[in-house]
Amino acid sequence: MLSLYKINKMKLYQLRSSQLLPISAHTAWEFLSSPANLKVITPERMDFTILSGGDRAMFPGQIIQYKVAPFPGYSTKWVTEITHVSEGNYFVDEQRFGPYVLWHHKHFLQPVEGGVLMEDVIDYKLPFGVFGRLAHKLFIKNQLKQIFHYREKQLTALFGASEKTKNTLQFTSI
């Protein structure tokens, strides 16, 4: 088990993503709050499969187990808990078991003129100290970019694109 001291010494990363969709907040919520739709917006190469917990409408305390292959030839289980839900506004999922030391993912929906602004804020930490930081620099950051670009393309294919706001994806580290 990692000590609190070791966890605090690890680098904290943050990914922020926003996408304006030309749909109602209700339509966006109905799609994004259904765990089964996560497969639709995850690249096929990741072999994403929900093992349990994704068969109900989202609720606080919901545990969802997945199988995912982040790299060719390697698959892992990922367990998340839906910790907060404000219907139509936001929800939060947190990793309980998986490849990250910390994964805290906030999903926000905000009605705006011409549609809904979908924002994601993910705070995450990697294991293995300096090796985790090197892995982030060499491929994890790029993999997360690819996943979010794929998601953006899938959501645009499903719901259309908005000309009002440029979509954003940015990373920071502390």
DOMARPA-230740 format. One record per residue (C-alpha): residue number from 1; residue in three letters; x, y, z. Coordinates in nm, 4 decimals. Layout:
BEGIN
[NUM,"ALA",[X,Y,Z]]
...
END
This chain:
BEGIN
[1,"MET",[0.0000,0.0000,0.0000]]
[2,"LEU",[0.1283,0.3443,-0.0888]]
[3,"SER",[0.1928,0.5728,0.2030]]
[4,"LEU",[0.0349,0.9180,0.2115]]
[5,"TYR",[0.3862,1.0647,0.1898]]
[6,"LYS",[0.4606,0.8798,-0.1346]]
[7,"ILE",[0.1266,0.9764,-0.2897]]
[8,"ASN",[0.1869,1.3431,-0.2062]]
[9,"LYS",[0.5331,1.3314,-0.3686]]
[10,"MET",[0.3852,1.2188,-0.7027]]
[11,"LYS",[0.3108,1.4738,-0.9714]]
[12,"LEU",[-0.0544,1.5728,-1.0111]]
[13,"TYR",[-0.1786,1.6207,-1.3672]]
[14,"GLN",[-0.4953,1.7863,-1.4882]]
[15,"LEU",[-0.6718,1.7476,-1.8204]]
[16,"ARG",[-0.9403,2.0004,-1.9183]]
[17,"SER",[-1.1616,1.9488,-2.2179]]
[18,"SER",[-1.4574,2.1424,-2.3538]]
[19,"GLN",[-1.6863,2.0838,-2.6490]]
[20,"LEU",[-1.9921,2.2782,-2.7595]]
[21,"LEU",[-2.2648,2.0517,-2.8910]]
[22,"PRO",[-2.5660,2.1902,-3.0836]]
[23,"ILE",[-2.8149,1.9908,-2.8751]]
[24,"SER",[-3.0196,2.0488,-2.5632]]
[25,"ALA",[-2.8744,1.9932,-2.2189]]
[26,"HIS",[-3.1399,1.7243,-2.1691]]
[27,"THR",[-3.0249,1.5322,-2.4793]]
[28,"ALA",[-2.6601,1.5647,-2.3754]]
[29,"TRP",[-2.7412,1.4443,-2.0225]]
[30,"GLU",[-2.9415,1.1448,-2.1466]]
[31,"PHE",[-2.6457,1.0326,-2.3591]]
[32,"LEU",[-2.3532,1.1141,-2.1301]]
[33,"SER",[-2.5076,0.9883,-1.8060]]
[34,"SER",[-2.5665,0.6412,-1.9491]]
[35,"PRO",[-2.2624,0.4234,-1.8683]]
[36,"ALA",[-2.3325,0.2083,-2.1762]]
[37,"ASN",[-2.2572,0.5056,-2.4039]]
[38,"LEU",[-1.8986,0.5259,-2.2817]]
[39,"LYS",[-1.8145,0.2450,-2.5238]]
[40,"VAL",[-1.9488,0.4575,-2.8120]]
[41,"ILE",[-1.7022,0.7379,-2.7392]]
[42,"THR",[-1.3983,0.5205,-2.6556]]
[43,"PRO",[-1.1594,0.4159,-2.9355]]
[44,"GLU",[-1.2247,0.0575,-3.0498]]
[45,"ARG",[-0.8536,-0.0278,-3.0183]]
[46,"MET",[-0.8943,-0.0001,-2.6397]]
[47,"ASP",[-1.1325,-0.2998,-2.6339]]
[48,"PHE",[-1.3502,-0.1238,-2.3736]]
[49,"THR",[-1.6081,-0.3523,-2.2110]]
[50,"ILE",[-1.8386,-0.2894,-1.9168]]
[51,"LEU",[-1.8227,-0.5958,-1.6908]]
[52,"SER",[-2.0817,-0.4884,-1.4329]]
[53,"GLY",[-2.2690,-0.1924,-1.2921]]
[54,"GLY",[-2.3539,-0.0163,-1.6160]]
[55,"ASP",[-2.7061,-0.1495,-1.6538]]
[56,"ARG",[-2.8843,0.1250,-1.4552]]
[57,"ALA",[-2.9293,0.4972,-1.4730]]
[58,"MET",[-2.6429,0.6772,-1.3012]]
[59,"PHE",[-2.6644,0.7309,-0.9243]]
[60,"PRO",[-2.4231,0.8302,-0.6432]]
[61,"GLY",[-2.2477,0.5223,-0.5083]]
[62,"GLN",[-2.2766,0.3293,-0.8353]]
[63,"ILE",[-1.9776,0.1016,-0.8920]]
[64,"ILE",[-1.8940,0.0253,-1.2550]]
[65,"GLN",[-1.6341,-0.2346,-1.3550]]
[66,"TYR",[-1.4673,-0.2197,-1.6969]]
[67,"LYS",[-1.2053,-0.4051,-1.8907]]
[68,"VAL",[-0.9839,-0.1838,-2.1014]]
[69,"ALA",[-0.6701,-0.2391,-2.3087]]
[70,"PRO",[-0.4732,0.0866,-2.2815]]
[71,"PHE",[-0.1851,-0.0621,-2.4798]]
[72,"PRO",[-0.1670,-0.3428,-2.7370]]
[73,"GLY",[-0.1259,-0.6755,-2.5625]]
[74,"TYR",[-0.2148,-0.5422,-2.2170]]
[75,"SER",[-0.5611,-0.5251,-2.0640]]
[76,"THR",[-0.6655,-0.4322,-1.7134]]
[77,"LYS",[-0.9750,-0.3977,-1.5020]]
[78,"TRP",[-1.0847,-0.0497,-1.4091]]
[79,"VAL",[-1.3354,0.0115,-1.1299]]
[80,"THR",[-1.4987,0.3518,-1.0880]]
[81,"GLU",[-1.7517,0.4900,-0.8453]]
[82,"ILE",[-2.0008,0.7592,-0.9374]]
[83,"THR",[-1.9578,0.9817,-0.6329]]
[84,"HIS",[-2.1725,1.2849,-0.7186]]
[85,"VAL",[-2.4693,1.3412,-0.9502]]
[86,"SER",[-2.6623,1.6625,-1.0079]]
[87,"GLU",[-2.9157,1.5582,-1.2705]]
[88,"GLY",[-2.8702,1.7538,-1.5918]]
[89,"ASN",[-2.5721,1.9499,-1.4558]]
[90,"TYR",[-2.2753,1.7325,-1.3608]]
[91,"PHE",[-2.1494,1.4012,-1.2333]]
[92,"VAL",[-1.8197,1.2826,-1.0893]]
[93,"ASP",[-1.6520,0.9465,-1.1286]]
[94,"GLU",[-1.3516,0.8339,-0.9265]]
[95,"GLN",[-1.1282,0.5360,-0.9888]]
[96,"ARG",[-1.1392,0.2810,-0.7093]]
[97,"PHE",[-0.9098,0.0297,-0.8807]]
[98,"GLY",[-0.7095,0.0681,-1.2010]]
[99,"PRO",[-0.3952,0.1997,-1.3617]]
[100,"TYR",[-0.3835,0.5392,-1.1876]]
[101,"VAL",[-0.3023,0.6250,-0.8280]]
[102,"LEU",[-0.5694,0.8966,-0.8534]]
[103,"TRP",[-0.8386,0.9512,-1.1175]]
[104,"HIS",[-1.1051,1.2115,-1.0335]]
[105,"HIS",[-1.3195,1.2989,-1.3365]]
[106,"LYS",[-1.5765,1.5790,-1.3255]]
[107,"HIS",[-1.8275,1.6033,-1.6150]]
[108,"PHE",[-2.0137,1.9360,-1.6453]]
[109,"LEU",[-2.3002,2.0359,-1.8764]]
[110,"GLN",[-2.3972,2.3996,-1.9175]]
[111,"PRO",[-2.6766,2.5212,-2.1442]]
[112,"VAL",[-2.5500,2.8009,-2.3691]]
[113,"GLU",[-2.6834,2.9826,-2.6708]]
[114,"GLY",[-2.6913,2.7340,-2.9562]]
[115,"GLY",[-2.6558,2.4184,-2.7468]]
[116,"VAL",[-2.4743,2.2822,-2.4461]]
[117,"LEU",[-2.1147,2.3247,-2.3326]]
[118,"MET",[-1.9713,1.9952,-2.2160]]
[119,"GLU",[-1.6662,2.0314,-1.9913]]
[120,"ASP",[-1.4453,1.7647,-1.8378]]
[121,"VAL",[-1.1878,1.8200,-1.5649]]
[122,"ILE",[-0.9721,1.5216,-1.4754]]
[123,"ASP",[-0.7192,1.5280,-1.1937]]
[124,"TYR",[-0.4897,1.2257,-1.2018]]
[125,"LYS",[-0.1662,1.0832,-1.0615]]
[126,"LEU",[0.0451,0.8028,-1.1987]]
[127,"PRO",[0.2319,0.5374,-1.0029]]
[128,"PHE",[0.6068,0.4628,-1.0226]]
[129,"GLY",[0.7501,0.8074,-0.9446]]
[130,"VAL",[1.0006,0.9272,-1.2037]]
[131,"PHE",[0.9111,0.6337,-1.4314]]
[132,"GLY",[0.5442,0.7355,-1.4200]]
[133,"ARG",[0.6393,1.0939,-1.5101]]
[134,"LEU",[0.8510,0.9654,-1.7995]]
[135,"ALA",[0.5663,0.7394,-1.9185]]
[136,"HIS",[0.3318,1.0395,-1.9044]]
[137,"LYS",[0.5652,1.2455,-2.1177]]
[138,"LEU",[0.6372,0.9657,-2.3665]]
[139,"PHE",[0.2926,0.8171,-2.4234]]
[140,"ILE",[0.0205,0.8535,-2.1570]]
[141,"LYS",[-0.0454,1.2224,-2.2280]]
[142,"ASN",[-0.0630,1.1485,-2.6026]]
[143,"GLN",[-0.2935,0.8540,-2.5427]]
[144,"LEU",[-0.5308,1.0721,-2.3389]]
[145,"LYS",[-0.5234,1.3316,-2.6191]]
[146,"GLN",[-0.6131,1.0618,-2.8732]]
[147,"ILE",[-0.8990,0.9364,-2.6551]]
[148,"PHE",[-1.0464,1.2854,-2.6165]]
[149,"HIS",[-1.0018,1.3688,-2.9861]]
[150,"TYR",[-1.1794,1.0427,-3.0725]]
[151,"ARG",[-1.4567,1.1298,-2.8301]]
[152,"GLU",[-1.4920,1.4755,-2.9859]]
[153,"LYS",[-1.5214,1.3222,-3.3333]]
[154,"GLN",[-1.7772,1.0643,-3.2181]]
[155,"LEU",[-1.9928,1.3241,-3.0430]]
[156,"THR",[-1.9754,1.5491,-3.3500]]
[157,"ALA",[-2.0792,1.2564,-3.5719]]
[158,"LEU",[-2.3730,1.1809,-3.3416]]
[159,"PHE",[-2.4933,1.5339,-3.2636]]
[160,"GLY",[-2.3303,1.7727,-3.5118]]
[161,"ALA",[-2.0772,2.0499,-3.4703]]
[162,"SER",[-2.1187,2.4031,-3.3437]]
[163,"GLU",[-1.9502,2.6972,-3.5116]]
[164,"LYS",[-1.9847,2.9177,-3.2025]]
[165,"THR",[-1.6919,2.7991,-2.9909]]
[166,"LYS",[-1.3679,2.6233,-3.0600]]
[167,"ASN",[-1.3323,2.3001,-2.8648]]
[168,"THR",[-1.0393,2.2878,-2.6242]]
[169,"LEU",[-0.8098,2.0277,-2.4710]]
[170,"GLN",[-0.5343,2.1311,-2.2309]]
[171,"PHE",[-0.3011,1.9663,-1.9796]]
[172,"THR",[-0.1358,2.1129,-1.6743]]
[173,"SER",[0.0763,1.9614,-1.4002]]
[174,"ILE",[0.1558,2.0557,-1.0443]]
END
